[in-house]
Amino acid sequence: MQVRELSIAGVFEFSPQSFEDNRGLFSAPFQGDMFEKAVGHALRVGQTNHSVSRRGVIRGIHFADTPPGQAKYVYCPRGSMLDVVVDIRVGSPTFGQWDSAFLDAKSYRALYVPEGIGHGFVALEDDTAMSYLCSTGYNPGREHGITPLDPALNLPWPANIEPILSEKDAKAPTLAEAQTAGLLPTYEACLEHYRSL
Ligand SMILES: Cc1cn([C@H]2C[C@H](O)[C@@H](COP(=O)(O)OP(=O)(O)O[C@H]3O[C@@H](C)C(=O)[C@@H](O)[C@H]3O)O2)c(=O)[nH]c1=O
């Protein structure tokens, strides 16, 4: 398992080994000891999620109220996607910046997205599945989004796809609008939460 921290501190990419033989393949996309060594605490799993998307579907950019927020450990068990993280923590040194990782069902590469970081992805082929280990259960009243098409963010969606968004995501505010509306988590609250883990 190789581990790499993205340009937003606290977001990690985990690249597991795949073992192929005449039966097929084996991989362990989540390994608790590697996770704990990189991130500094164990991952508490309160819910697992699974979604399936056709090519061009963009889901996100989503986040939950922090604290506690919802941390996510995600990987792609079928198809391929570009996964995007956005630092939306007001006061963070990397506020407004994004990074991305290519996830697919060949590498089983995974991404850890801590609480307070905005998360989204685009499916690059039909029938692309996303698997999540989430730190908390779903709390619809505390789930928020910013538009993935915010021109100020200029997220790296491929030019050759026609974005397909949910109605909710299509109506989501820009990062600046969400900040003005007081929807964004503060960096201080996030740090305090991370220290408690
Ligand atoms: C996220 C979620 C949705 N739902 C329901 C609500 C709705 O009827 C349906 C689809 O919900 P959404 O449109 O929010 O699904 P989706 O757009 O796939 O939401 C996901 O997007 C990515 C980017 C994330 O990071 C996830 O945490 C999650 O927010 O599923 C649950 O019951 N539990 C859940 O945990």
The ligand as an SDF file (V2000), in Angstrom:
LIG
                    3D

 35 37  0  0  0  0  0  0  0  0999 V2000
  -25.8770   10.5870    0.8560 C   0  0  0  0  0  0  0  0  0  0  0  0
  -27.1830    9.8360    1.2170 C   0  0  0  0  0  0  0  0  0  0  0  0
  -28.2900    9.9430    0.3970 C   0  0  0  0  0  0  0  0  0  0  0  0
  -29.4130    9.3110    0.7280 N   0  0  0  0  0  0  0  0  0  0  0  0
  -30.5860    9.4210   -0.1800 C   0  0  0  0  0  0  0  0  0  0  0  0
  -31.0810   10.8370   -0.3590 C   0  0  0  0  0  0  0  0  0  0  0  0
  -31.5610   10.8580   -1.7890 C   0  0  0  0  0  0  0  0  0  0  0  0
  -32.9020   10.4260   -1.8430 O   0  0  0  0  0  0  0  0  0  0  0  0
  -30.6990    9.8420   -2.4950 C   0  0  0  0  0  0  0  0  0  0  0  0
  -29.5790   10.4660   -3.3220 C   0  0  0  0  0  0  0  0  0  0  0  0
  -28.8850   11.3800   -2.4850 O   0  0  0  0  0  0  0  0  0  0  0  0
  -27.8340   12.4130   -3.0780 P   0  0  0  0  0  0  0  0  0  0  0  0
  -28.4050   13.0320   -4.2960 O   0  0  0  0  0  0  0  0  0  0  0  0
  -27.4200   13.3260   -1.9660 O   0  0  0  0  0  0  0  0  0  0  0  0
  -26.6650   11.4170   -3.4900 O   0  0  0  0  0  0  0  0  0  0  0  0
  -25.1930   11.8170   -3.9880 P   0  0  0  0  0  0  0  0  0  0  0  0
  -25.2680   13.0160   -4.8240 O   0  0  0  0  0  0  0  0  0  0  0  0
  -24.5580   10.6210   -4.5370 O   0  0  0  0  0  0  0  0  0  0  0  0
  -24.4920   12.2150   -2.6000 O   0  0  0  0  0  0  0  0  0  0  0  0
  -23.1750   11.8440   -2.3440 C   0  0  0  0  0  0  0  0  0  0  0  0
  -22.3120   12.6570   -3.1220 O   0  0  0  0  0  0  0  0  0  0  0  0
  -20.9270   12.4460   -2.9060 C   0  0  0  0  0  0  0  0  0  0  0  0
  -20.1580   13.4290   -3.7450 C   0  0  0  0  0  0  0  0  0  0  0  0
  -20.5370   12.4000   -1.4880 C   0  0  0  0  0  0  0  0  0  0  0  0
  -19.4510   12.8290   -1.0800 O   0  0  0  0  0  0  0  0  0  0  0  0
  -21.4740   11.6740   -0.5760 C   0  0  0  0  0  0  0  0  0  0  0  0
  -21.1340   11.8960    0.7720 O   0  0  0  0  0  0  0  0  0  0  0  0
  -22.9080   12.0200   -0.8420 C   0  0  0  0  0  0  0  0  0  0  0  0
  -23.1440   13.3670   -0.4480 O   0  0  0  0  0  0  0  0  0  0  0  0
  -30.1650    8.9820   -1.4750 O   0  0  0  0  0  0  0  0  0  0  0  0
  -29.5230    8.5230    1.8520 C   0  0  0  0  0  0  0  0  0  0  0  0
  -30.5860    7.9390    2.1700 O   0  0  0  0  0  0  0  0  0  0  0  0
  -28.4330    8.3910    2.6570 N   0  0  0  0  0  0  0  0  0  0  0  0
  -27.2610    9.0090    2.3770 C   0  0  0  0  0  0  0  0  0  0  0  0
  -26.2540    8.8620    3.1450 O   0  0  0  0  0  0  0  0  0  0  0  0
  1  2  1  0
  2  3  2  0
  2 34  1  0
  3  4  1  0
  4  5  1  0
  4 31  1  0
  5  6  1  0
  5 30  1  0
  6  7  1  0
  7  8  1  0
  7  9  1  0
  9 10  1  0
  9 30  1  0
 10 11  1  0
 11 12  1  0
 12 13  2  0
 12 14  1  0
 12 15  1  0
 15 16  1  0
 16 17  2  0
 16 18  1  0
 16 19  1  0
 19 20  1  0
 20 21  1  0
 20 28  1  0
 21 22  1  0
 22 23  1  0
 22 24  1  0
 24 25  2  0
 24 26  1  0
 26 27  1  0
 26 28  1  0
 28 29  1  0
 31 32  2  0
 31 33  1  0
 33 34  1  0
 34 35  2  0
M  END
$$$$
